[in-house]
Amino acid sequence: MTNSNRIKLTWISFFSYALTGALVIVTGMVMGNIADYFHMPVSSMSNTFTFLNAGILISIFLNAWLMEIVPLKTQLRFGFVLMLLALAGLMFSHSLTLFSAAMFVLGLVSGITMSIGTFLITHMYEGRQRGARLLFTDSFFSMAGMIFPMVAAWLLARTIEWYWVYACIGIIYLAIFILTFGCEFPLLGKKAAQPDVPQVKEKWGVGVLFLSVAALCYILGQLGFISWVPQYAQGLGMSLGDAGKLVSDFWMSYMVGMWVFSFALRFFDLQRILTGLAGLAAVLMYLFIHGAPEHMAWYILALGFFSSAIYTSIITLGSLQTRVASPKLVNFVLTCGTIGTMLTFVVTAPIVAAYGTKPALMTANGLYAVVFVMCFALGFVSRHRQHNAAPAAH
């Protein structure tokens, strides 16, 4: 593989995470306006975003097999067509059914690109380098989470319709579509070059189970928390702009944390530092919820920074449970995380409707505590120390 081709594939991975981050994180900012648009209460409107999350889940789950049947380039180009159709559905229809269908299609497109992006990074880089590259790739998720809430707040403050936020997000996929030209993708399945030495299938081990539970609880906790922060902050008397700034501050700090940890993690045992970060994140979320309102900005900045490496470290540890990174194993852990995405409003919306936003944030805090327990238990069974000595690819 030429260096130029590797760079293009890496940028496709970067933008794939940015696309998913923008679609998922902007929900909390536009939910109120969409609820007004369809004349529905916010707690009921939030359930329709389950279609977005379900689309992400289904596509990531199926793509573990589809990647071996349908070429990656074909998937990405077809996804661009689907993105255009979904955006047209959002812009030109006032039907809630069509809105839900468009959200589902956006989820499918997002899940396909994210699973391809994750596979490309795990395929091109090895050992500790893989973890660092995945962290940097995931920083584009948080970069989108920092930028698009501000874009949404700017557009909505000027009474521009909410669907233009999604049109802006579509620019990310345009960049992916352009990068597919003149780019060679890895071949999978029967078309891939078969090695002379027969491959021995390795058992995944119980560590993958712990990591999968941690991935599900982490994403469900993170999105359950950040999706309701704007409503929670406005309930404390903040303006929409200030509430949006809290979300942007979280993702800005998250992005900076990823850049720092992509370098720092090379010098630490991945499982041990992951356990420490998970415990610290649970404490910081507790302080945000129960601390003084004037300190909320500081707590959310610290929470974003110290939780930034958790999810990517979970995926990296999953890929290191076998000697050769398995696309199915990586996609399995990623799928479990995406189940957390799909369950975000299924779990939190009834809590908000019955008890308010604070109990929903407390539920997210409990899920972070579960992540800490899973990461601690992983230390007794993980195989990553045996497989982490692979030479790094450059």
Phi, psi and omega in degrees: 000128179288156180296323179298318180294319178299320180296317179298315179296322179295320178292326174299319177298316178303309183291331179296321177288324178297320180299311180296317179300315180297314183295319184283316189283329183289347183306313183298333181279323187262352187302316181297317180293322178292322177299318177295322181299321181259006178056052179231153173293151185300318183297327177282321181296327182298331181295331181291338178287351173298333177296321175299310183292324178294321177298319178298314182299310184298316183291322178293318180297312183287332187289345174300329178261323183296330180299335179272353182248310182259125180305145184299319180298319179298318179300315182294321180289321177294326177298327178295320177296316179297322178298316179297319179295319180295317179296322177297320178297320179292322187280325191249009180233143174253017182269129178295326178296314179292325176300314180297320179295318179296320177297320179297317179295318177300322177296317178301312181299315181297315181296319179299311183294321182292320179292322176295315179300317179295316179298317182301317181293314181292335180281323187271338185235151185237162171054221181297329179299326179297315180298317180296318180292321178296321178297315180295322177298315181294339178295337177288333172300312181285330176298317176296323178293335176278318187281313191286331170298324177290320176299315180297315180298320180295315181293314184291327178294338179258021178054030173276137186301145185302330185291344176290338174298317180289329175296321177295321178297326180300338178298328179298317181289330175301320178296319178297315181301316180296321182293338180292340180284132180070025183234131179260129182259155176298144177269138181237169176070218185291336181281344182288150177293126182273130179290153179293326181275127180297139182277134176260122180287128180262146173287142183289320180091164184290339178300326178296324177296314178299317181293324180292318176296318179298318180297315180298310183293325181294310182293318177299318178293315182296310183286327174297327177286304189288334180291331183256358177302316179301316179293320180296315181294320177295328176294337177271003176102006179280154175283167178299322179297316179292322178295318177296326179294324176300315179295316180295321178298319179301311184285331174295313179295323177300316180295314179298319178300321179296319178296319180293313185286336177298335174269315188290327185295342180295341186255004183230157171292126189297319182293320183291315180290328176298317179298316179297318180293321180296318178295317180295320179297320179297320179293316181294322177295321176299316180295323178298317185286319189254353182278182180291138182304328182290346179259002185302319182299320180291319180296320183286329174296314179294321179298315179299317183294309188279345177265357189296328185268357190294305188294316181293325176294324176298313179296317180297315178298323176299316181292341181264007177281346174235160182295320178247128182300124180262125177304325181292321179294312180300316180293329178295313178296318179296322178296319179298320175298322182288332172300321175300321176298314182296325184278355187312302184273338175298320181277315190274327183300315176298325178294316179296317181297323185271322190235344182109179187283328183299313176300329177294319177293324178294325176297317177300321179298320177297323178294323176297324177296322177296320178302316179301315180297317180296318180292324177295314180296327180301328182303336183273345187231351187296144178257006189296332181292333178285329189252006186270002184267007181297145180294142181282142175269143181237000000 
